[in-house]
Amino acid sequence: MLNDELKAAPYGSSFSNLPSAFPVVSLLTDFGTSDYFVGAMKGAILSVNPRARIIDITHEIPPHDIAAGAFMLTAAYRSFPRKTIHVGVVDPGVGSERRPLLVVSRDYFFVGPDNGLFGYVYDLEEEVRVFHLTNDRYFSRAVSATFHGRDLFAPVAGAVSGGVEPSALGAEIKDYVRLEPLAVRARGDGRMEAAVIHVDRFGNCVTSVTRASLTEEMLMKGARLVVAGREITSFRKFFAEAGAPEGELFAVWGSAGFLEIAAFKTSAAGLLGVERGEPVLLLLK
């Protein structure tokens, strides 16, 4: 059961009656699946709490790519039930002075390194409390300098899933690492600059444009995109909308809430020759 101080916080009541009968723990890493790493993490969680239900988000984050991990986590975490413990391990600084963290939001927990992996979560959640994990009572007996996923983050996730109070795991901090916000920047003269923040396996280019920065009124007035010198004026509701020929570039609101540049049954990224980080110019009338 969480302590009275956490319950009194604006979001604390969401965590009453912990632990749940079968707590959910998600995993997101850059480990891949050919080595023993993911299995070892699952074993460490279950060794602490055999009732945990472990769900894989993905283990195919490009190695050491913190921003890619942050996006994937942001796109997935709110699909899970309240009280889920999300464990994220994209950790090129493992063994260094970077801090291990527990992040508590209104509806979720996050466990992982203090390197920006939870940066977009901080922007999306109204309030969070962040704890520096220092109480080694909740770590493995021997903590490897190269595998904190198994020896530190997994046991802590097991402990949290069993109802251990966040304040028992370490002190609350305020100076945690953030990422540059996923924002559209105004350039004047009716121009705004965004970027491609992710390219999925189908070649769809996810941009940093949200419905808050590109409203239906703007679209009705003829807003358009320019990417890699190509102007995109077609905005569709879904990929196979009637009249969408194969290979034609168009924009569509994606499931993660961002505007995507797509081409029906074709890789838009391939057609454009772009990767993550490519500037996207939004022209408004």
Buried (B, 14 or more C-beta within 10 A) or exposed (E): EBEEEBBEBEBBEBBEEBBBEEBBBBBBBBBEEEEEBBEBBBEBBBEBBEEBEBBEBBBBBEEEBBBBBBBBBBBBBBEBEEBBBBBBBBBEBBEEEBBBBBBBBBBBBBBBBBBBBBBBBBBEBEEBBBBBBEBEEBBBEEBEEEBBBBBBBBBBBBBBBBBBBBBEBBEEEEEBBEBEEBBBEEEEEEEBBBBBBBBBEBBBBBBBBBEEBBEEEBBEEEBBBBBBEBEBEBBBEEBEEEEBEEEBBBBBBBEBBBBBBBBBEBBBBEBBEBEBEBEBBBBBE
